[in-house]
Amino acid sequence: MTACKENRSTGKIVIVDTTKGDLQKLPQTIQSAFGSKGNIWPKVVISDPAMTKVYGAYSYEQLKPQDYRSIFRDARRAFNKDADAGTLAVPGKDADGKEEAADEPAEEKSDSGLLCEQKAWTNRSGTKMEAAVVAVDDIKVIFRMPNGKTVEYPLVKLSEESQEELAQLKE
């Protein structure tokens, strides 16, 4: 059993590619948790969905025995306790489940309501998609697809070229 399989029912699995600078794109809480476990990878950090609270951080040495059920027991119990109590932080929502106010003003949109008209964007695996840009921040972009639906997409999943184009839209 792998660490990913053991925790699949309690949260999302996020793989951090440190060679691409992905760690610096994560919230400071998560960066600190990874940093607390030395320089040897792999590492595992278990957090709430909003990545504001860390339930456990584990180093390679701790993971080596592969007894994940025991290794993650305390973190899983704390996570489940918060989940059962309904106190897990959800991205973009406050403790009462209401939408949080944006930390920064929304990027100014053109008359069409878009930052960028429809064009081709490429993800890290080279797949292209046609979409217009509704909004962009430091973590995600909101695309309007040709069918009119809006989709949130993590910036880290886009190619470097697409990320650079989106960074220019924010300026």
Buried (B, 14 or more C-beta within 10 A) or exposed (E): EEBEEBBEEBBEEEEBEEEEEEBEBBBEBBBEBBEEBEEEEEBBBBBBBBBBBBBBBBBBEBBEEEEBEEBBEEBBEBBBEBBEEEEBBEEEEEEEEEEEEEEEEEBEEEEEEBBBEBEEBBBBEEEEBEBBBBBBBEEBBBBBEEEEEEEEBEBBEBBEEBBEBBEEBEE
